[in-house]
Amino acid sequence: MVLEWIVVGLVILVVIIAVSYINRIRILSNRIDNAWAQIDVQLKKRVDLVPNLVETVKGYVKHEKSVFKDVTDAHKAMMGAQTMQEKAKAGAGLAGALKTLFALSENYPRLKANQNFMMLQEELSGIENKIAYARQFYNDSVLEYNNLVTTIPGSFFAMGRAPKPFLEVTEAERKPVKVEF
């Protein structure tokens, strides 16, 4: 009789542990999906801000067509990106093009002093900070999830779930932005 209670107790304990791990894995997976959605929201805000920024700068810098073309091309790439990797790559391209645009403003004091330009630049800077935080949160969530599904005992309960990819900086993003006038 005592042996039966011990077996029942062990079975209940194993079921509780299994449910706990399965739920934790699902919660972490949902957190990763949410973190990516938050990055996507910030990327969309940045994309929506770009046309206003370009129009503000165009009035002051009429002969810098290559800069506008680069920003416009990067904006189009961002709008057309579908997968997480495509969006990350397009976002990096857009960030680089915008850095060039802001560096260009250094040569135009009236533009630099323009209230619309300053407001847009400040808003874009805030969005960039939010993107950086959201990427960090995403990677922290991926780390926690990957640790759970690749270590014992979590790997027993992962039910074939593979580790998720980190958002990584590409080699092109590591290079300094080249600004030519």
C-alpha positions in Angstrom: 0.0 0.0 0.0 2.8 2.4 0.9 4.7 1.5 -2.3 1.6 2.3 -4.4 1.4 5.8 -2.7 5.0 6.4 -3.4 4.6 5.5 -7.1 1.5 7.7 -7.4 3.4 10.5 -5.7 6.3 10.1 -8.1 4.0 10.1 -11.1 2.3 13.2 -9.9 5.7 14.9 -9.3 6.9 14.0 -12.9 3.6 15.3 -14.4 3.9 18.6 -12.4 7.6 19.0 -13.6 6.7 18.1 -17.2 3.8 20.6 -17.3 6.0 23.2 -15.6 8.7 22.9 -18.2 6.3 22.7 -21.2 4.5 25.8 -20.0 7.8 27.7 -19.4 9.0 26.8 -22.9 5.8 28.1 -24.4 5.9 31.2 -22.4 9.4 32.0 -23.4 8.6 31.3 -27.1 5.7 33.7 -26.8 8.0 36.3 -25.2 10.3 36.0 -28.1 7.5 36.5 -30.6 6.3 39.5 -28.6 9.9 40.9 -28.5 10.1 40.6 -32.3 6.8 42.3 -32.7 8.0 45.2 -30.5 11.1 45.5 -32.7 8.8 45.5 -35.8 6.7 48.3 -34.3 9.7 50.5 -33.8 11.1 49.7 -37.3 7.7 50.7 -38.7 7.7 54.0 -36.7 11.2 54.7 -38.1 10.0 53.9 -41.6 7.0 56.2 -41.2 9.3 59.1 -40.0 11.8 58.9 -42.9 9.6 60.7 -45.6 9.0 63.6 -43.3 12.7 63.9 -42.5 13.7 63.7 -46.2 11.2 66.4 -47.1 12.5 68.7 -44.4 16.1 68.2 -45.5 15.3 68.5 -49.3 14.4 72.1 -48.9 17.8 73.0 -47.6 20.0 70.5 -49.5 18.9 70.5 -53.1 22.1 69.2 -54.7 22.7 66.2 -52.5 20.7 63.8 -54.7 22.8 60.7 -53.9 22.0 61.0 -50.2 18.3 61.2 -50.9 18.5 58.2 -53.3 20.3 56.1 -50.7 17.7 57.0 -48.0 14.8 56.4 -50.4 16.3 53.1 -51.5 16.8 52.0 -47.9 13.3 53.1 -47.1 11.9 51.0 -49.9 13.9 48.0 -48.9 12.6 48.3 -45.3 9.0 48.5 -46.6 9.5 45.4 -48.7 11.2 43.3 -46.1 9.1 40.3 -45.0 11.3 38.0 -42.8 13.0 38.8 -39.6 16.4 38.6 -41.3 15.3 40.8 -44.2 13.9 43.4 -41.8 17.0 43.4 -39.7 19.2 43.8 -42.8 17.0 46.5 -44.3 16.8 48.3 -40.9 20.6 48.4 -40.7 20.7 49.8 -44.2 18.2 52.5 -43.3 20.1 53.4 -40.1 23.3 53.8 -42.1 21.6 56.0 -44.8 20.0 58.2 -42.0 23.4 58.6 -40.3 24.8 59.9 -43.6 21.8 62.3 -43.9 22.4 63.6 -40.4 26.1 64.0 -41.0 25.2 66.0 -44.1 23.2 68.4 -42.0 26.4 69.5 -40.3 27.3 71.5 -43.4 24.0 73.3 -43.4 23.6 75.5 -40.3 20.1 76.7 -41.2 19.0 73.1 -41.6 20.5 72.1 -38.3 18.7 75.0 -36.6 15.3 74.1 -38.2 12.7 73.2 -35.6 11.1 70.4 -37.8 14.5 68.9 -38.5 15.5 69.0 -34.8 12.2 67.5 -33.8 12.4 64.7 -36.4 16.0 64.0 -35.5 15.1 63.8 -31.8 12.2 61.5 -32.5 14.3 59.3 -34.7 17.0 59.1 -31.9 14.3 58.0 -29.5 13.1 55.4 -31.9 16.7 54.1 -32.4 17.1 53.8 -28.6 13.8 51.8 -28.4 15.0 49.6 -31.2 18.3 48.9 -29.4 16.5 48.1 -26.2 13.9 45.9 -28.0 16.8 44.0 -29.7 18.5 43.5 -26.4 15.3 42.2 -24.8 14.7 39.9 -27.8 18.3 38.5 -27.5 17.9 38.1 -23.8 14.7 36.2 -24.3 16.2 34.0 -27.0 19.1 33.2 -24.6 16.8 32.1 -21.8 14.7 30.0 -24.3 17.7 28.4 -25.9 19.2 27.6 -22.6 16.0 25.9 -21.5 15.5 23.8 -24.7 19.1 22.8 -25.0 19.9 21.8 -21.4 18.7 18.9 -19.3 16.0 18.4 -18.2 14.4 21.1 -20.4 15.5 19.4 -23.6 13.4 16.3 -22.6 10.3 18.5 -22.6 11.1 20.7 -25.6 9.3 18.2 -27.9 11.6 18.9 -30.8 11.6 22.7 -30.5 14.8 24.1 -32.0 16.8 26.9 -30.5 15.8 30.3 -31.9 18.2 32.7 -33.8 19.7 35.7 -32.2 19.6 39.1 -33.9 23.2 39.7 -34.8 25.0 42.7 -36.2 26.2 42.1 -39.8 29.7 42.8 -40.9 28.5 45.8 -42.9 26.9 47.3 -39.8 30.2 47.1 -37.9 31.9 49.3 -40.3 31.8 53.0 -39.7 29.5 55.1 -41.9 31.3 56.7 -44.8 30.2 60.2 -45.4 31.3 62.0 -48.6 30.5 65.5 -49.6 
